[in-house]
Amino acid sequence: MEDHTIDNFGEENEGYIKIDRYNTAKTRSISNHYTDILSQLGENPQREGLIKTPERVAKALQYLTHGYDLDPAKILRSAMFKEDYSQMVVVKDIEVYSMCEHHMLPFFGKAHIAYIPNGHIVGLSKIPRVVDAFARRLQVQERLTNEIRDCIQETLQPAGVAVVIECQHMCMAMRGIQKQNSVTTTSAFTGEFAHDKTRAEFLRLITANLH
């Protein structure tokens, strides 16, 4: 059995208390590397403000990549229901936080997802959970978009899936070309959303101010 230290933040969420778990062996190993990295950068890892930084970074990285331990398809299957509904279901403005695999800097923004049921619907909270399961890994936005689409399509077998993601990338804003206001948009469609009329309805709904 893995040895874990447990930080219990006591946060009530949908009837359970959120507990963040960190593998102590991983935390120790990553911390050691970051102590050396701080030294290589010209810092003093023993000064007051940095003494606990390697451990904090080690825990943060484990949290930011905990999607590797999640099964997105299982998340969807946990709340699938038979339902005679065949109109578009849209969940928009889902917050996205991920890490670019090229520079390990954050990218963040929003995902807009729709599907057309074909005998089954899914609990609405499960779609944002699927987004998180894939986003909490080292990613590129293009692959993230396709992974979300494919997971919903393969698990629910709907008549179609649409995914649009809009993100700002810190690897563009903080380094390199340093364009702070640029936004990257990616999209992926299956089934009925390959038709212009259906795709146009989806795009109209995610851009409309309905609330």
N, C-alpha and C positions, 0 to 999 in steps of 0.2 A: 504494500500500500504506500502511495506517495506521501511524503512528509510535507505538510502544508502549515504555513502560518495563516491565521485568519484575521482579517480586519473586518469587524462587523460595524457597519455604519448605521445600522438600525433603521434603514429607510423603508417605510411601508410602501409597497407597490403591488396593486392587484391582489391583496390578501397575503402576501409573503414578505419576509424581510430580506432585503438584498444583502448578500454576503460576498465580499470580494476575497478570493482565495489566491494565494501566491505560493508557488513551489519554492521552498526554501533553498534547495540546491541550485535551481536556476537563478534565483535572486542573488545568491552568493557569487555564482560564477559571473553573471552579467555585471554585478557591482565591481568585482575585481577588474574587469576590462575597462569599465568607465573610470575607475580611479587612475588607471594608466593613461587613458585618453585625456583626462584633465591635465595630467602632468605633461603629456605631449603637446598640449595646446598652450603651455606656459603658465598654467595655474598651479596653485598650491592646494592639493586635495585635503590638506589637514587644516586649512583655515576655517573659521567658525561657520561661515555661510555655505561651505561645500562639504563639510564632514559627512552629512547624511545624503548628499546629492546622488552619489552612485546607487545607493539603495532605492532612493525615490525613483530614479530613472529606470532601474531594473523592474520595479513594480509597475511603473507607468507603461513600459513596453509590453509587459505581460498582459496588462489590461487592453492596450490598444491593438493587440494581435490575438485576443482570446477567441476570435472567430474561427481559428483553426480547430478549436475543440468543439465547435457546434455543427450540427447536421441540419442545414436549412430545410431540406425535404421533410425531415422528421418534424420540424417546427410546424410546417404546413399540415402534415397528416394528423397532428394532434388536435386540430380543430376544423376538420372537413365535415360538411354536412350535406346530405342530399336535399336538394331544393329545386323546385320547378321555376327557375328564374333565368332568363336568357338575355337580359339587357346588360349594358355596360356597367361595371363596378369600377369606380375611380377612387384611388387614395392618393391625394396630392400633397405637396409641401412636406414630404417626409425628410427630416433632417439627416444629412449624410456627413459622417466624419471618418476619414480614412487616412492612410499613410502611403505616399508615393513610394513605390519600390525602387525607384532610381536614385533618390536622394534621401529617402526616409524623412521627408518633410510632409506636413499635413496637406491634404486637400479637403475641402468642405463645401457643402451647398445643400441642394434639395433634389429629391427624387419624386417623380410623378409616375404612378403605376396604375394600369387598368387591365382588367380581364373580362371576358365574356363567358359566363358560366355555361357549362354543358352537362348539367346534371348535378354538379356539386358547387357549393360556395365554401368560403373559408372565413374563419373569424377575422375581423378586420385588423386586430392588433398583430396578427401573425405576419402580415405583409411588411410592416416596418421592422419586425424582428428578423425577417429574412434579409432585408436590406442591411441591418446591422451585422448579421452573421457573415455576410460576404465583405462588408466594408471594414470590419475589424480584422483585417489581414493586410499584408503588404500588397498593394494593388496598383493597377493603372485603371483609369476611369472607363476606358473602352471595354476591358475584360469584365469589370464590375457590372456594367450595363448588361452584357450578354449573360453573365452568370445568373443574375436576378431573373431575367427573361426566361432562360432555359429551365431554371428550377421550378418556376410557377407553371410553365407549359408542361413539363414532364410529370409533375406531381398532380396537378389538378386536371390535366387534359382538357383545358377550356377550348372554346371556339377561337380564341385569340388572346394574345398578351401584348401590351404596349408598355415600354419603359423609356422615360426621358430623364436624364440626370444633368443638372447644371451645377458646376463647381468652380470655385477659385482654387488655384494651386499655388502654395507657398514657394514651390521650387521656381515658379515664374515671377512671383512678387518680391521675394526676399533675396534672390540671387539671379545669376544669368541675365536675362533680358530686363528684369525688374519692371514689369508692367503690372502695377498694383490693381488695376480695375478690370483686367481681362477675365472673361468667364468662358469656360469650355462646356459645350453642350453635346451630349451623346444620346443616341436613340437606338432602340431595337424593337422590332415588331414581329409577330407571328400571326398566322391564320387570317381572321377577318380584318385585322389591322393592316394587312397588306393592301386592302382596297382604299382608294383615295377618300371615299365618303366617310368610312368608319374612322380612318386616321384623322381626318379633318375634324370630326366631332370630338374625338379625344383631345386634340390640340386646342379646340375651342373651350372645352371644359376646364382644362388645366390653366388656361390663361384668363378665364372669366373670374370676376370678383363676386362669388356667390354667397359670401358670408360676411 
